[in-house]
Amino acid sequence: MPADPVHDPGLRLRAVFRSGRAVPGIAGGVVAGFLMLPILVILPTAFTTGNFIGMPKDGVSLQWFARLVDDPAWLSAFLLSVRIAGTAALLATVLGTAASLGLTRLRRGSEPLRALMIAPLIVPYVVYALGLADVVERLAVALDSTWPIVVGQAVLAFPLVFVVVSAGLSRVDPAQPRAAESLGARWPTVVRRIELPAIRVHVVVAAVFAFAFCFDQVEVALFLSTPSSTTLPVLIFSTAREAASPVIGAASIVVIAVAALLAAVLAGVTRLGRTD
């Protein structure tokens, strides 16, 4: 008697492979494994007892995490990265949300402007950072300040915010703002009472994306940082060039932990948005 494919896992698995439905899942798993491989390699090096990057051989140690906390250079770089990323993300979120709201009110010519808004995504970051550094040096504006880094990272994070918020606005019923305007509500009232509440989840998600991008952004900070304004990614990069110290692995785990925390925040925000 032939086996019933409904109750035979082997037959069901072969049927899935024959139909080709397993190909996307396998391809996604291979790509995810390839992307995770460098992280899996660098993680154990933070717990080594030696003085050079390598796998733990004689037990594990937390000395390199203690080095991060005790060394003022690493601690100040981390705090500076958080401050710069927070300021740049706030600036990008405000401008990106305002641009998205403004373009929804344009009757004509919105498509070229939308393409212009996402143009920073296609510009090589190194080229952009080099050009921005040249402009700052020529104008001699805030050379000893972190504001050039903040502005540069905000410009690069702006398209991310714009795309996410625009996606949220596309789901808002256009009849609601028009109805409010027909009843005499001015556009600030429409934005504050109708549109912003409808896209608040998308705005928060965009802000988290912008912060994660700016926190890990290295090109702009590398060209515009000074000895007194070195961010964590720049310090990791410079330390990796000078010495193969396991403190690099510990710092990398900190960056990964921040990314994981932001991913958890995104998951919570999106879950709350679905329940509303």
MARTORDREN-381582 format. One record per residue: residue number from 1; residue in three letters; x, y, z of N, C-alpha, C in turn. Coordinates in steps of 0.1 Angstrom, whole numbers, plus 5000, padded with zeros to 4 digits. Layout:
<pts>
PT     n   res   n.east   n.north   n.up   ca.east   ca.north   ca.up   c.east   c.north   c.up
PT   NUM   Ala        X         Y      Z         X          Y       Z        X         Y      Z
...
</pts>
This chain:
<pts>
PT     n   res   n.east   n.north   n.up   ca.east   ca.north   ca.up   c.east   c.north   c.up
PT     1   Met     5009      4988   5000      5000       5000    5000     5009      5012   5000
PT     2   Pro     5007      5022   4991      5015       5034    4990     5014      5042   5003
PT     3   Ala     5025      5048   5006      5024       5057    5018     5016      5069   5016
PT     4   Asp     5009      5073   5026      5001       5086    5025     5010      5098   5027
PT     5   Pro     5011      5107   5017      5020       5118    5018     5015      5128   5029
PT     6   Val     5003      5127   5033      4998       5136    5044     5005      5132   5057
PT     7   His     5007      5119   5060      5012       5114    5072     5027      5110   5071
PT     8   Asp     5033      5111   5060      5047       5107    5058     5055      5120   5057
PT     9   Pro     5063      5123   5067      5071       5136    5066     5081      5135   5054
PT    10   Gly     5087      5123   5052      5096       5121    5041     5091      5124   5027
PT    11   Leu     5079      5119   5025      5072       5122    5012     5069      5137   5011
PT    12   Arg     5064      5143   5022      5061       5157    5021     5073      5165   5018
PT    13   Leu     5085      5162   5025      5097       5169    5022     5102      5168   5008
PT    14   Arg     5101      5156   5002      5105       5154    4988     5096      5161   4979
PT    15   Ala     5083      5162   4982      5073       5169    4974     5077      5184   4974
PT    16   Val     5081      5189   4986      5084       5204    4987     5096      5206   4978
PT    17   Phe     5107      5197   4978      5119       5200    4970     5116      5198   4956
PT    18   Arg     5107      5189   4952      5104       5187    4938     5096      5199   4932
PT    19   Ser     5088      5205   4940      5080       5217    4936     5088      5230   4935
PT    20   Gly     5100      5230   4941      5108       5242    4941     5105      5252   4952
PT    21   Arg     5096      5248   4961      5092       5258    4971     5103      5259   4982
PT    22   Ala     5112      5250   4983      5122       5250    4993     5134      5259   4988
PT    23   Val     5135      5262   4975      5147       5269    4970     5148      5283   4977
PT    24   Pro     5138      5291   4978      5140       5304    4984     5144      5303   4999
PT    25   Gly     5139      5293   5006      5143       5292    5020     5157      5287   5021
PT    26   Ile     5161      5278   5013      5175       5274    5013     5185      5285   5009
PT    27   Ala     5181      5292   4999      5189       5304    4995     5190      5314   5006
PT    28   Gly     5179      5317   5012      5179       5327    5023     5188      5322   5035
PT    29   Gly     5187      5309   5038      5195       5303    5049     5210      5304   5045
PT    30   Val     5214      5301   5033      5228       5302    5029     5233      5317   5030
PT    31   Val     5225      5326   5025      5229       5340    5026     5230      5345   5040
PT    32   Ala     5220      5341   5049      5221       5345    5063     5233      5339   5070
PT    33   Gly     5236      5326   5067      5248       5320    5073     5261      5327   5068
PT    34   Phe     5261      5331   5056      5273       5338    5051     5275      5351   5058
PT    35   Leu     5264      5358   5060      5264       5371    5066     5268      5370   5081
PT    36   Met     5263      5359   5088      5266       5357    5102     5279      5351   5105
PT    37   Leu     5286      5346   5095      5299       5339    5097     5309      5348   5103
PT    38   Pro     5312      5360   5098      5322       5369    5104     5318      5372   5118
PT    39   Ile     5306      5374   5122      5302       5377    5136     5305      5365   5144
PT    40   Leu     5302      5353   5140      5305       5341    5147     5320      5339   5149
PT    41   Val     5328      5344   5140      5342       5342    5141     5348      5352   5151
PT    42   Ile     5343      5365   5151      5348       5375    5160     5344      5374   5174
PT    43   Leu     5332      5368   5176      5327       5368    5190     5336      5361   5200
PT    44   Pro     5341      5349   5197      5349       5342    5207     5362      5349   5210
PT    45   Thr     5367      5357   5201      5380       5364    5203     5379      5374   5215
PT    46   Ala     5367      5378   5218      5366       5388    5229     5368      5381   5243
PT    47   Phe     5368      5368   5243      5369       5361    5256     5382      5354   5258
PT    48   Thr     5392      5357   5249      5405       5350    5250     5413      5356   5262
PT    49   Thr     5422      5347   5266      5431       5352    5277     5444      5357   5272
PT    50   Gly     5446      5356   5259      5459       5361    5253     5458      5375   5250
PT    51   Asn     5469      5380   5245      5470       5395    5241     5468      5398   5227
PT    52   Phe     5465      5387   5219      5463       5389    5205     5450      5382   5201
PT    53   Ile     5444      5387   5190      5431       5381    5185     5433      5366   5182
PT    54   Gly     5424      5358   5188      5425       5344    5186     5414      5337   5194
PT    55   Met     5412      5324   5191      5402       5317    5198     5407      5313   5212
PT    56   Pro     5398      5313   5222      5402       5310    5236     5407      5296   5236
PT    57   Lys     5419      5294   5242      5426       5281    5243     5427      5277   5258
PT    58   Asp     5430      5287   5266      5433       5283    5281     5421      5289   5289
PT    59   Gly     5409      5287   5285      5398       5292    5292     5393      5306   5287
PT    60   Val     5383      5311   5293      5377       5324    5289     5380      5334   5299
PT    61   Ser     5379      5347   5294      5382       5358    5303     5374      5370   5299
PT    62   Leu     5370      5378   5309      5362       5391    5306     5371      5403   5307
PT    63   Gln     5384      5401   5307      5394       5412    5309     5393      5423   5298
PT    64   Trp     5389      5419   5286      5389       5429    5275     5376      5437   5276
PT    65   Phe     5366      5432   5282      5354       5440    5285     5357      5450   5296
PT    66   Ala     5364      5445   5306      5369       5454    5317     5378      5465   5311
PT    67   Arg     5386      5462   5301      5394       5472    5295     5386      5483   5288
PT    68   Leu     5375      5479   5282      5366       5489    5276     5361      5499   5286
PT    69   Val     5357      5493   5297      5351       5502    5307     5361      5511   5314
PT    70   Asp     5373      5505   5317      5384       5512    5324     5391      5522   5315
PT    71   Asp     5392      5520   5302      5399       5528    5293     5391      5541   5290
PT    72   Pro     5395      5553   5293      5387       5565    5290     5385      5567   5275
PT    73   Ala     5394      5562   5267      5393       5564    5252     5381      5556   5247
PT    74   Trp     5380      5544   5251      5369       5535    5246     5356      5540   5252
PT    75   Leu     5355      5543   5264      5343       5548    5270     5338      5561   5265
PT    76   Ser     5347      5570   5263      5343       5583    5257     5339      5582   5242
PT    77   Ala     5346      5572   5235      5342       5570    5221     5328      5564   5220
PT    78   Phe     5324      5555   5229      5311       5549    5229     5300      5560   5233
PT    79   Leu     5303      5568   5243      5293       5578    5247     5292      5589   5235
PT    80   Leu     5303      5592   5229      5302       5602    5218     5295      5596   5206
PT    81   Ser     5296      5583   5203      5289       5577    5193     5274      5578   5195
PT    82   Val     5270      5575   5208      5256       5575    5212     5250      5590   5210
PT    83   Arg     5258      5599   5214      5253       5613    5214     5252      5618   5199
PT    84   Ile     5262      5615   5191      5262       5619    5177     5251      5612   5169
PT    85   Ala     5250      5599   5172      5239       5591    5165     5225      5596   5169
PT    86   Gly     5223      5599   5182      5210       5604    5186     5207      5617   5180
PT    87   Thr     5217      5626   5180      5214       5639    5174     5211      5638   5159
PT    88   Ala     5220      5631   5152      5218       5629    5138     5205      5622   5134
PT    89   Ala     5201      5612   5142      5188       5605    5140     5177      5614   5142
PT    90   Leu     5177      5623   5153      5166       5632    5155     5165      5642   5144
PT    91   Leu     5176      5647   5139      5176       5657    5128     5171      5650   5115
PT    92   Ala     5175      5638   5112      5170       5631    5100     5156      5628   5101
PT    93   Thr     5151      5624   5113      5137       5620    5115     5128      5632   5113
PT    94   Val     5132      5644   5119      5123       5656    5117     5123      5660   5103
PT    95   Leu     5135      5661   5096      5135       5665    5082     5128      5655   5073
PT    96   Gly     5131      5642   5075      5125       5632    5066     5110      5631   5068
PT    97   Thr     5105      5632   5080      5091       5632    5082     5084      5645   5076
PT    98   Ala     5091      5656   5078      5085       5669    5072     5085      5668   5056
PT    99   Ala     5096      5662   5051      5096       5661    5036     5085      5652   5031
PT   100   Ser     5083      5641   5038      5073       5631    5034     5059      5638   5034
PT   101   Leu     5056      5645   5045      5044       5651    5047     5042      5662   5036
PT   102   Gly     5053      5669   5033      5052       5680    5023     5049      5675   5009
PT   103   Leu     5055      5664   5005      5054       5658    4992     5040      5653   4990
PT   104   Thr     5033      5649   5000      5019       5644    4999     5010      5655   4994
PT   105   Arg     5014      5667   4996      5005       5678    4992     5008      5684   4979
PT   106   Leu     5018      5679   4972      5021       5684    4959     5013      5677   4948
PT   107   Arg     5007      5685   4940      4998       5679    4929     5007      5674   4917
PT   108   Arg     5018      5682   4914      5026       5679    4903     5041      5680   4907
PT   109   Gly     5049      5673   4900      5063       5673    4902     5068      5666   4915
PT   110   Ser     5060      5658   4920      5065       5651    4933     5075      5640   4930
PT   111   Glu     5073      5633   4918      5082       5622    4915     5097      5626   4914
PT   112   Pro     5100      5637   4906      5114       5641    4906     5119      5644   4920
PT   113   Leu     5111      5651   4928      5115       5654    4942     5117      5642   4950
PT   114   Arg     5109      5632   4948      5111       5619    4956     5124      5613   4952
PT   115   Ala     5127      5613   4939      5140       5607    4935     5152      5615   4941
PT   116   Leu     5150      5628   4942      5161       5637    4948     5162      5634   4962
PT   117   Met     5151      5631   4969      5152       5628    4984     5160      5615   4987
PT   118   Ile     5159      5605   4978      5166       5593    4981     5180      5592   4974
PT   119   Ala     5184      5603   4968      5197       5604    4961     5209      5600   4969
PT   120   Pro     5209      5604   4982      5221       5600    4990     5223      5586   4992
PT   121   Leu     5213      5577   4989      5215       5563    4990     5224      5557   4979
PT   122   Ile     5225      5564   4967      5233       5559    4956     5246      5566   4955
PT   123   Val     5249      5575   4964      5262       5582    4964     5272      5574   4973
PT   124   Pro     5283      5570   4968      5293       5562    4976     5296      5570   4989
PT   125   Tyr     5296      5564   5000      5298       5571    5013     5312      5577   5014
PT   126   Val     5322      5570   5008      5335       5575    5009     5336      5588   5001
PT   127   Val     5330      5588   4989      5331       5600    4981     5324      5612   4988
PT   128   Tyr     5312      5609   4993      5304       5619    5000     5312      5624   5012
PT   129   Ala     5318      5615   5020      5325       5620    5032     5338      5628   5028
PT   130   Leu     5345      5624   5018      5356       5632    5013     5352      5645   5008
PT   131   Gly     5341      5646   5001      5336       5659    4996     5332      5668   5008
PT   132   Leu     5325      5662   5017      5320       5670    5029     5332      5675   5037
PT   133   Ala     5342      5667   5039      5354       5671    5046     5361      5683   5039
PT   134   Asp     5361      5682   5026      5368       5693    5018     5359      5706   5020
PT   135   Val     5346      5705   5020      5338       5717    5021     5339      5723   5035
PT   136   Val     5340      5714   5046      5341       5719    5059     5355      5726   5061
PT   137   Glu     5365      5720   5055      5378       5726    5056     5379      5740   5049
PT   138   Arg     5373      5741   5037      5373       5753    5029     5366      5764   5036
PT   139   Leu     5354      5761   5042      5346       5771    5049     5351      5773   5063
PT   140   Ala     5359      5765   5068      5365       5766    5082     5353      5768   5092
PT   141   Val     5343      5759   5090      5331       5759    5099     5332      5748   5109
PT   142   Ala     5332      5751   5122      5331       5741    5132     5341      5730   5131
PT   143   Leu     5354      5734   5128      5364       5724    5126     5367      5715   5138
PT   144   Asp     5365      5721   5150      5368       5714    5163     5355      5709   5169
PT   145   Ser     5344      5708   5161      5331       5704    5167     5327      5691   5160
PT   146   Thr     5317      5685   5167      5311       5673    5161     5300      5675   5152
PT   147   Trp     5296      5688   5150      5284       5691    5142     5286      5687   5127
PT   148   Pro     5298      5688   5121      5300       5683    5108     5296      5668   5106
PT   149   Ile     5300      5661   5117      5297       5646    5116     5282      5644   5118
PT   150   Val     5276      5652   5127      5262       5651    5129     5254      5654   5116
PT   151   Val     5257      5665   5110      5250       5669    5097     5253      5659   5086
PT   152   Gly     5265      5654   5085      5269       5645    5074     5261      5631   5076
PT   153   Gln     5261      5626   5088      5253       5614    5091     5238      5616   5089
PT   154   Ala     5233      5628   5093      5219       5630    5092     5215      5630   5077
PT   155   Val     5223      5636   5068      5220       5636    5054     5220      5622   5049
PT   156   Leu     5229      5613   5053      5228       5599    5048     5217      5591   5054
PT   157   Ala     5212      5595   5066      5201       5588    5072     5188      5593   5068
PT   158   Phe     5188      5605   5062      5175       5611    5057     5167      5603   5048
PT   159   Pro     5173      5597   5037      5165       5588    5028     5159      5576   5035
PT   160   Leu     5165      5571   5045      5159       5559    5052     5146      5564   5059
PT   161   Val     5147      5575   5066      5135       5581    5072     5124      5584   5062
PT   162   Phe     5128      5590   5051      5119       5594    5041     5111      5582   5035
PT   163   Val     5119      5572   5032      5112       5560    5026     5103      5553   5036
PT   164   Val     5107      5552   5049      5098       5545    5058     5086      5553   5061
PT   165   Val     5087      5566   5063      5076       5575    5066     5066      5576   5054
PT   166   Ser     5072      5577   5042      5064       5577    5030     5056      5565   5029
PT   167   Ala     5062      5553   5032      5054       5541    5032     5042      5541   5041
PT   168   Gly     5044      5547   5053      5033       5548    5063     5023      5558   5057
PT   169   Leu     5027      5569   5051      5017       5579    5046     5009      5573   5035
PT   170   Ser     5015      5564   5027      5007       5558    5016     4995      5549   5021
PT   171   Arg     4996      5545   5034      4985       5537    5039     4974      5546   5046
PT   172   Val     4976      5559   5047      4966       5568    5052     4956      5571   5042
PT   173   Asp     4943      5570   5046      4932       5573    5037     4932      5587   5033
PT   174   Pro     4935      5591   5020      4935       5605    5017     4922      5613   5019
PT   175   Ala     4911      5605   5020      4898       5612    5023     4898      5619   5036
PT   176   Gln     4905      5614   5046      4905       5619    5059     4911      5633   5060
PT   177   Pro     4923      5636   5055      4928       5650    5055     4919      5659   5046
PT   178   Arg     4914      5654   5035      4906       5663    5027     4893      5666   5034
PT   179   Ala     4887      5657   5041      4875       5660    5049     4878      5670   5060
PT   180   Ala     4889      5669   5067      4893       5678    5077     4895      5692   5071
PT   181   Glu     4901      5693   5060      4903       5706    5053     4890      5712   5049
PT   182   Ser     4881      5704   5044      4868       5709    5040     4860      5714   5051
PT   183   Leu     4863      5710   5063      4856       5715    5075     4863      5727   5081
PT   184   Gly     4873      5732   5075      4880       5744    5079     4893      5742   5087
PT   185   Ala     4897      5729   5088      4910       5727    5096     4922      5731   5087
PT   186   Arg     4931      5739   5093      4943       5742    5086     4953      5731   5085
PT   187   Trp     4963      5732   5076      4972       5721    5074     4980      5717   5087
PT   188   Pro     4984      5726   5096      4991       5722    5108     4982      5713   5117
PT   189   Thr     4969      5717   5117      4960       5709    5125     4958      5695   5119
PT   190   Val     4957      5694   5106      4955       5682    5099     4968      5673   5102
PT   191   Val     4979      5679   5101      4992       5671    5103     4992      5666   5118
PT   192   Arg     4989      5675   5127      4990       5671    5141     4979      5662   5146
PT   193   Arg     4967      5663   5141      4956       5655    5146     4953      5643   5138
PT   194   Ile     4957      5643   5125      4953       5631    5117     4965      5624   5112
PT   195   Glu     4974      5630   5105      4985       5623    5098     4995      5618   5107
PT   196   Leu     5000      5626   5116      5011       5622    5126     5006      5610   5135
PT   197   Pro     4994      5611   5140      4989       5599    5148     4988      5586   5140
PT   198   Ala     4985      5588   5127      4984       5576    5118     4997      5570   5115
PT   199   Ile     5008      5578   5115      5021       5572    5110     5031      5572   5122
PT   200   Arg     5026      5573   5134      5036       5574    5146     5045      5562   5147
PT   201   Val     5039      5550   5144      5047       5538    5144     5058      5539   5134
PT   202   His     5055      5543   5122      5065       5544    5111     5076      5555   5115
PT   203   Val     5072      5566   5121      5081       5576    5125     5091      5570   5136
PT   204   Val     5086      5563   5145      5095       5557    5155     5104      5546   5149
PT   205   Val     5099      5538   5140      5107       5528    5133     5118      5535   5125
PT   206   Ala     5114      5546   5118      5124       5553    5110     5135      5559   5119
PT   207   Ala     5131      5564   5131      5141       5570    5140     5151      5559   5145
PT   208   Val     5145      5547   5148      5154       5537    5152     5164      5532   5141
PT   209   Phe     5158      5531   5129      5167       5528    5118     5178      5538   5116
PT   210   Ala     5174      5551   5117      5184       5562    5116     5195      5561   5126
PT   211   Phe     5191      5559   5139      5200       5558    5150     5210      5546   5147
PT   212   Ala     5205      5535   5143      5213       5523    5141     5223      5526   5130
PT   213   Phe     5218      5533   5119      5227       5536    5108     5238      5546   5113
PT   214   Cys     5234      5556   5120      5244       5566    5124     5254      5561   5134
PT   215   Phe     5249      5552   5143      5258       5547    5153     5269      5538   5147
PT   216   Asp     5266      5531   5136      5276       5523    5130     5283      5529   5118
PT   217   Gln     5280      5542   5115      5285       5548    5103     5300      5552   5106
PT   218   Val     5309      5549   5096      5323       5551    5099     5329      5560   5089
PT   219   Glu     5324      5561   5076      5331       5569    5066     5331      5584   5070
PT   220   Val     5319      5589   5073      5318       5604    5076     5326      5607   5089
PT   221   Ala     5325      5599   5099      5333       5601    5111     5348      5600   5109
PT   222   Leu     5352      5591   5100      5366       5589    5098     5372      5601   5091
PT   223   Phe     5365      5607   5082      5371       5619    5075     5369      5632   5083
PT   224   Leu     5359      5633   5092      5356       5645    5099     5360      5645   5114
PT   225   Ser     5364      5634   5119      5367       5633    5133     5380      5639   5136
PT   226   Thr     5381      5644   5149      5394       5650    5154     5399      5641   5165
PT   227   Pro     5411      5643   5170      5416       5635    5181     5407      5636   5194
PT   228   Ser     5399      5647   5195      5390       5648    5206     5376      5644   5203
PT   229   Ser     5373      5639   5191      5360       5635    5187     5360      5623   5179
PT   230   Thr     5366      5612   5185      5367       5599    5178     5355      5590   5182
PT   231   Thr     5347      5586   5172      5336       5577    5175     5341      5563   5177
PT   232   Leu     5332      5554   5182      5335       5540    5184     5339      5533   5172
PT   233   Pro     5331      5534   5161      5335       5527    5148     5349      5532   5143
PT   234   Val     5352      5544   5144      5365       5549    5140     5376      5544   5149
PT   235   Leu     5374      5543   5162      5384       5538    5171     5386      5523   5169
PT   236   Ile     5375      5516   5166      5377       5502    5162     5386      5500   5150
PT   237   Phe     5383      5508   5140      5390       5508    5127     5405      5511   5129
PT   238   Ser     5408      5522   5136      5421       5526    5139     5429      5516   5147
PT   239   Thr     5422      5510   5157      5429       5500    5165     5432      5487   5158
PT   240   Ala     5423      5483   5149      5425       5472    5140     5437      5473   5131
PT   241   Arg     5439      5486   5127      5451       5488    5118     5464      5488   5126
PT   242   Glu     5464      5492   5138      5476       5494    5146     5480      5481   5153
PT   243   Ala     5470      5474   5158      5474       5462    5166     5462      5452   5166
PT   244   Ala     5465      5439   5166      5454       5429    5166     5451      5426   5180
PT   245   Ser     5444      5435   5187      5441       5433    5201     5427      5427   5203
PT   246   Pro     5425      5418   5213      5412       5413    5215     5402      5423   5219
PT   247   Val     5406      5435   5223      5397       5445    5227     5388      5449   5215
PT   248   Ile     5393      5446   5203      5385       5449    5191     5372      5440   5191
PT   249   Gly     5374      5427   5195      5363       5418    5196     5353      5422   5207
PT   250   Ala     5358      5427   5218      5349       5432    5228     5341      5444   5224
PT   251   Ala     5348      5453   5217      5341       5465    5212     5331      5461   5201
PT   252   Ser     5334      5451   5193      5325       5446    5183     5312      5440   5189
PT   253   Ile     5314      5433   5200      5302       5427    5207     5293      5439   5213
PT   254   Val     5299      5449   5217      5291       5461    5222     5283      5466   5210
PT   255   Val     5289      5468   5198      5282       5473    5187     5270      5463   5183
PT   256   Ile     5273      5450   5184      5263       5440    5180     5252      5440   5191
PT   257   Ala     5256      5442   5203      5245       5443    5214     5236      5455   5212
PT   258   Val     5242      5466   5208      5234       5478    5205     5224      5475   5193
PT   259   Ala     5229      5469   5183      5221       5465    5172     5210      5455   5176
PT   260   Ala     5213      5446   5184      5203       5436    5189     5192      5443   5197
PT   261   Leu     5197      5453   5206      5187       5460    5214     5178      5469   5205
PT   262   Leu     5183      5475   5195      5175       5483    5185     5165      5474   5178
PT   263   Ala     5170      5461   5174      5161       5452    5167     5149      5448   5176
PT   264   Ala     5152      5446   5189      5142       5443    5199     5132      5455   5200
PT   265   Val     5137      5467   5200      5128       5479    5201     5119      5479   5188
PT   266   Leu     5125      5477   5176      5117       5477    5164     5106      5466   5165
PT   267   Ala     5110      5454   5170      5100       5444    5170     5088      5448   5180
PT   268   Gly     5092      5454   5191      5081       5458    5200     5073      5469   5195
PT   269   Val     5079      5479   5188      5071       5490    5182     5062      5485   5171
PT   270   Thr     5067      5476   5162      5058       5471    5152     5047      5462   5157
PT   271   Arg     5049      5455   5168      5039       5447    5174     5028      5456   5180
PT   272   Leu     5032      5467   5187      5022       5476    5192     5014      5483   5181
PT   273   Gly     5021      5485   5169      5014       5491    5158     5004      5482   5152
PT   274   Arg     5006      5469   5153      4996       5460    5147     4984      5458   5156
PT   275   Thr     4986      5460   5169      4975       5459    5179     4966      5471   5179
PT   276   Asp     4971      5483   5174      4963       5495    5174     4952      5495   5164
</pts>
